[in-house]
């Protein structure tokens, strides 16, 4: 599976309830340094319950400019959450299923 196959997929809990769509992914660079960069691993997914479009990076910092775009995106993505890779039970071609007891975390990289 490639990254674009994962984006916009439905996300469901272990009971089959729709939670939203994958709108972004988070990688962690923590492997041994290579020729150009250290190895990266997929840390988890950002899920939005209201839309399948991206935050355009506004969830990553406290930057709020231009305010009109930042405000629109915050409203559109209210309730969005990050789910760790360990909380994913199954990946299909068009669906992600989370394990029972998964944790909803902030999509922000600041906390």
VOMAR-850532 format. One line per field, with one value per residue (C-alpha): x, y negated, z negated. Coordinates in Angstrom, 2 decimals, m for minus. Each point is the difference from the previous one (the first is absolute). Layout:
N
X c(X, ...)
Y c(Y, ...)
Z c(Z, ...)
***
This chain:
111
X c(0.00, 1.24, m0.84, m2.54, m1.92, m0.39, m1.13, m3.78, m0.68, m2.87, 1.00, m2.22, 0.20, 0.00, m3.83, m0.14, m1.09, 1.21, 2.45, 1.12, 2.60, 3.81, 1.14, 3.69, 2.71, 2.86, 3.47, 2.80, 3.60, 1.88, 2.01, 3.71, 1.27, 0.20, 1.55, m2.45, m2.22, m0.83, m2.68, m3.59, m2.85, m3.73, m1.07, m3.72, m2.91, m1.95, m3.75, m2.66, m3.66, m1.34, 2.08, 2.56, 2.05, 3.30, 0.76, 2.67, 2.40, m1.94, m0.39, 3.76, 0.79, m1.67, 0.31, m3.36, 0.80, m1.64, m2.70, m2.92, 1.46, 1.19, m3.45, m1.82, 2.24, m0.31, m3.78, m0.03, 2.27, m1.52, 0.11, 2.97, 2.39, 3.26, 0.02, 3.28, 1.08, m0.24, m3.73, m0.71, m1.46, m0.50, 0.64, m2.07, m0.01, m2.54, m0.37, 1.99, m1.25, 1.21, 0.55, m2.28, 1.13, 1.92, 1.04, m1.00, 2.92, 0.39, 0.91, 2.31, 3.72, 0.28, m1.57)
Y c(0.00, m3.50, m3.13, m1.37, 3.29, m0.64, m3.63, m0.55, 3.59, 0.52, 0.61, 2.23, 1.23, 3.69, 0.01, m1.34, m3.53, m2.67, m2.40, m2.05, 0.01, 0.13, m3.54, 0.19, 2.28, m0.53, 1.39, 0.21, m0.23, 2.09, 2.61, 0.17, m2.82, 1.08, m1.51, m2.93, 0.33, 2.33, 2.63, m1.14, 2.06, m0.62, m1.16, m0.26, m1.62, m3.24, 0.57, m2.65, 0.75, m2.79, m0.07, 1.92, m3.09, m1.03, m2.44, m1.48, 0.14, m2.40, 2.64, 0.33, m3.37, m2.84, m2.17, m1.57, m2.06, m0.68, 0.12, 0.49, 3.22, 1.26, m0.63, 1.69, 3.08, 0.23, m0.03, 2.49, 2.40, m0.29, 3.33, 1.25, 2.33, 1.89, 3.76, 1.87, 2.75, 2.53, m0.77, 1.10, 3.49, 0.33, m1.82, 0.74, m1.68, m2.61, 0.39, m0.16, 1.88, m0.98, 2.42, 0.04, m2.59, m2.18, m3.46, m3.29, m2.39, m3.63, m0.42, m2.86, 0.61, m2.43, 2.13)
Z c(0.00, 0.78, m1.96, 2.47, m0.29, m3.73, 0.12, 0.00, m1.11, m2.42, m3.61, m2.14, m3.56, m0.90, m0.04, 3.56, m0.92, 2.41, m1.70, 3.00, 2.76, 0.06, 0.80, m0.86, m1.33, m2.43, 0.49, m2.57, 1.14, m2.53, 1.80, 0.66, 2.21, 3.61, 3.06, 0.05, m3.06, m2.85, 0.51, m0.48, m1.40, 0.06, m3.48, 0.68, 1.77, m0.37, 0.26, 0.66, m0.77, 2.25, 3.18, 2.01, 0.89, m1.61, m2.82, 2.31, m2.95, m2.26, m2.74, m0.37, m1.59, m1.82, 3.13, 0.80, 3.09, 2.29, m2.68, 2.40, 1.45, m3.40, m1.54, 2.88, m0.22, m3.79, 0.28, 2.86, m1.87, m3.47, m1.76, 2.04, m1.79, 0.37, m0.39, m0.50, 2.38, m2.86, m0.27, 3.58, 0.15, 3.75, 3.28, 3.09, 3.41, m1.08, m3.75, m3.24, m3.05, m3.47, m2.85, m3.04, m2.57, 2.46, m1.25, 1.61, m0.20, 1.04, 3.69, m1.01, m0.10, m2.92, m2.68)
***
